[in-house]
Amino acid sequence: MSSGIVLLIVVVVILVIIAYLIGILIRKRNDSRIAELEERKQSLFDLPVNEEIEEVKKLHLIGQSQTTFREWNQKWVDISTNSFTDIENHIFEAENMNDTFHFFKASGEINNIESQLDLVEEDIKSIREALSTLKEQEEKNSARVKHALDLYEELQNSIEENSDNFGSTMTEINKQLKNIEAEFAEFVTLNSSGDPIEASSILDRAEEHTIALGQISEKIPAIVAKLEDDFPDQLDDLESGYRKLIEQNYHFP
């Protein structure tokens, strides 16, 4: 056998050994990545989303709040029953590819699984944030309503104590106070019946109207005083001047 053929055989053997070693390394790397994906999938599945959903269910939501909750709850159902199952199937396929020495196909499948998990993780984060918002909204409403009612009561007392300074505007002021009371009553009904999102909107409106009426009521006494004090004097001057002109036989055109 010529030395050239021997050299060629040696080179081929070395290349085969190198390819085998590279294959072993890629396989181990893929095995490690697949194990990490399986662990990541399980950690996402084990997040306490079901418990958080049950906590929000206990709020007995209605209206817009209930609609929002149903949308996020359905999204979690889809993820837990479909997305995780699909990911598990792809992990199984990647393992088979890797075990049958289809290393590059396995690597591509692993990359796809990572992308799927990224999307699922983002969706779960959004679901948990939405559930937290629904729960916090009701708690926040309870704290905010005290502040808003304090503002209203302070305004109501101030108007009652200075009612003489508002003149004929008291009728309209009382009307606006009753409108704000109706908004507070609507807030209580919505919040207690399980629609904290809509209730929060009503509470915002009641608070805005209270602040606006307070700002207006601060300006009214000065305007009323000017109308009642200054204008009558000006009318008296006009009437006196008119009488003098008549006495002087002045003829108006």
Secondary structure, DSSP 4 states (H G I P E B T S, - for coil): --HHHHHHHHHHHHHHHHHHHHHHHHHHHHHHHHHHHHHHHHHHHTSTHHHHHHHHHTT---HHHHHHHHHHHHHHHHIIIIIHHHHHHHHHHHHHHHHTT-HHHHHHHHHHHHHHHHHHHHHHHHHHHHHHHHHHHHHHHHHHHHHHHHHHHHHHHHHHHTGGGGGGGHHHHHHHHHHHHHHHHHHHHHHHHT-HHHHHHHHHHHHHHHHHHHHHHHHHHHHHHIIIIIHHHHHHHHHHHHHHHHHTTPPP-
